[in-house]
Amino acid sequence: MRSDSPHSFPCRILSARPSDVDRGVHDLSRDMDPNLVYVFLDKLQRYAAKPDRALFFAESAGKIIGFATIIERAEVPLTMAETAANLLQEYACGTGLMVLPEYRRRGVARILVQRWEEWAQACGRQGVWIVTRQMAEWYQRYFHYVVLGTTVRHGVEKTVLAGSLVQASAP
Ligand SMILES: CC(C)(COP(=O)(O)OP(=O)(O)OC[C@H]1O[C@@H](n2cnc3c(N)ncnc32)[C@H](O)[C@@H]1OP(=O)(O)O)[C@@H](O)C(=O)NCCC(=O)NCCS
């Protein structure tokens, strides 16, 4: 399926299968610490293979230029207040989003986030939540996600945000 809007860079979004993963990792791991490439490959293989999760690749001119991963249900951080935790139980969780540096600021991530949301909706989930260290303002500004709390992962404080797919409900 082609997913370009009038303002976005022309790219195709693939719902990746296990046979697509090696090519994606090859194109995306170019600047990655070699010790982390196996971990990345393992993660993408799981997301492409398991029925409760999805891996999307953005492709342009035959090259994979970005990816997004999402899971139907993820463990909610224990630090969340009860109301927020109950809400997140109903949401899918976006667990990875990256666009190669030379393709940034052209709307590719916007299309990938839209695919997260379409996938979550198709699974009957009521929204999408994410955990991020540095991009909380970006999710708020461009996607109207709402900060629900913080969590500490590997000693680093991160922000938990969520966006609802249900009209006129908060967040
Ligand atoms: C964050 C990231 C995914 C954005 O990808 P992208 O394809 O450049 O994003 P888009 O072009 O779709 O951006 C959507 C809007 O955000 C803006 N934007 C993009 N990156 C931004 C940034 N770092 N700071 C502020 N605004 C930014 C764009 O200009 C665009 O606004 P516009 O529609 O008014 O022009 C990309 O920079 C990236 O891969 N970063 C490293 C990994 C990362 O941080 N992932 C997310 C962590 S959870």
Ligand as a Chemical Component Dictionary entry (heavy atoms), coordinates in Angstrom:
data_LIG
# 
_chem_comp.id                   LIG 
_chem_comp.type                 NON-POLYMER 
_chem_comp.pdbx_formal_charge   0 
_chem_comp.three_letter_code    LIG 
# 
loop_
_chem_comp_atom.comp_id 
_chem_comp_atom.atom_id 
_chem_comp_atom.alt_atom_id 
_chem_comp_atom.type_symbol 
_chem_comp_atom.charge 
_chem_comp_atom.model_Cartn_x 
_chem_comp_atom.model_Cartn_y 
_chem_comp_atom.model_Cartn_z 
_chem_comp_atom.pdbx_ordinal 
LIG C1  C1  C 0 11.769 11.433 15.740 1  
LIG C2  C2  C 0 11.827 10.922 14.295 2  
LIG C3  C3  C 0 11.214 9.522  14.228 3  
LIG C4  C4  C 0 11.046 11.889 13.399 4  
LIG O1  O1  O 0 11.046 11.388 12.076 5  
LIG P1  P1  P 0 10.693 12.330 10.841 6  
LIG O2  O2  O 0 10.387 11.459 9.690  7  
LIG O3  O3  O 0 11.751 13.350 10.682 8  
LIG O4  O4  O 0 9.377  13.046 11.362 9  
LIG P2  P2  P 0 8.308  13.819 10.462 10 
LIG O5  O5  O 0 9.013  14.471 9.311  11 
LIG O6  O6  O 0 7.157  12.934 10.152 12 
LIG O7  O7  O 0 7.903  14.918 11.512 13 
LIG C5  C5  C 0 6.594  15.322 11.800 14 
LIG C6  C6  C 0 6.701  16.770 12.242 15 
LIG O8  O8  O 0 7.661  16.859 13.318 16 
LIG C7  C7  C 0 8.696  17.786 12.970 17 
LIG N1  N1  N 0 9.928  17.222 13.538 18 
LIG C8  C8  C 0 10.590 16.130 13.126 19 
LIG N2  N2  N 0 11.637 15.873 13.925 20 
LIG C9  C9  C 0 11.635 16.839 14.864 21 
LIG C10 C10 C 0 12.478 17.115 15.973 22 
LIG N3  N3  N 0 13.548 16.361 16.250 23 
LIG N4  N4  N 0 12.192 18.179 16.734 24 
LIG C11 C11 C 0 11.126 18.973 16.454 25 
LIG N5  N5  N 0 10.274 18.754 15.424 26 
LIG C12 C12 C 0 10.544 17.713 14.623 27 
LIG C13 C13 C 0 8.720  17.834 11.461 28 
LIG O9  O9  O 0 9.240  19.043 10.970 29 
LIG C14 C14 C 0 7.237  17.662 11.132 30 
LIG O10 O10 O 0 6.550  18.903 11.267 31 
LIG P3  P3  P 0 5.780  19.581 10.016 32 
LIG O11 O11 O 0 4.764  18.555 9.576  33 
LIG O12 O12 O 0 5.180  20.801 10.595 34 
LIG O13 O13 O 0 6.836  19.827 9.001  35 
LIG C15 C15 C 0 13.299 10.892 13.781 36 
LIG O14 O14 O 0 13.904 12.155 14.029 37 
LIG C16 C16 C 0 14.145 9.813  14.413 38 
LIG O15 O15 O 0 14.197 8.696  13.910 39 
LIG N6  N6  N 0 14.832 10.126 15.530 40 
LIG C17 C17 C 0 15.664 9.166  16.244 41 
LIG C18 C18 C 0 14.826 8.104  16.904 42 
LIG C19 C19 C 0 13.728 8.682  17.779 43 
LIG O16 O16 O 0 13.898 9.692  18.462 44 
LIG N7  N7  N 0 12.563 8.003  17.742 45 
LIG C20 C20 C 0 11.397 8.380  18.512 46 
LIG C21 C21 C 0 11.643 8.034  19.939 47 
LIG S1  S1  S 0 10.288 7.242  20.702 48 
# 
loop_
_chem_comp_bond.comp_id 
_chem_comp_bond.atom_id_1 
_chem_comp_bond.atom_id_2 
_chem_comp_bond.value_order 
_chem_comp_bond.pdbx_ordinal 
LIG C1  C2  SING 1  
LIG C2  C3  SING 2  
LIG C2  C4  SING 3  
LIG C2  C15 SING 4  
LIG C4  O1  SING 5  
LIG O1  P1  SING 6  
LIG P1  O2  DOUB 7  
LIG P1  O3  SING 8  
LIG P1  O4  SING 9  
LIG O4  P2  SING 10 
LIG P2  O5  DOUB 11 
LIG P2  O6  SING 12 
LIG P2  O7  SING 13 
LIG O7  C5  SING 14 
LIG C5  C6  SING 15 
LIG C6  O8  SING 16 
LIG C6  C14 SING 17 
LIG O8  C7  SING 18 
LIG C7  N1  SING 19 
LIG C7  C13 SING 20 
LIG N1  C8  SING 21 
LIG N1  C12 SING 22 
LIG C8  N2  DOUB 23 
LIG N2  C9  SING 24 
LIG C9  C10 SING 25 
LIG C9  C12 DOUB 26 
LIG C10 N3  SING 27 
LIG C10 N4  DOUB 28 
LIG N4  C11 SING 29 
LIG C11 N5  DOUB 30 
LIG N5  C12 SING 31 
LIG C13 O9  SING 32 
LIG C13 C14 SING 33 
LIG C14 O10 SING 34 
LIG O10 P3  SING 35 
LIG P3  O11 DOUB 36 
LIG P3  O12 SING 37 
LIG P3  O13 SING 38 
LIG C15 O14 SING 39 
LIG C15 C16 SING 40 
LIG C16 O15 DOUB 41 
LIG C16 N6  SING 42 
LIG N6  C17 SING 43 
LIG C17 C18 SING 44 
LIG C18 C19 SING 45 
LIG C19 O16 DOUB 46 
LIG C19 N7  SING 47 
LIG N7  C20 SING 48 
LIG C20 C21 SING 49 
LIG C21 S1  SING 50 
# 
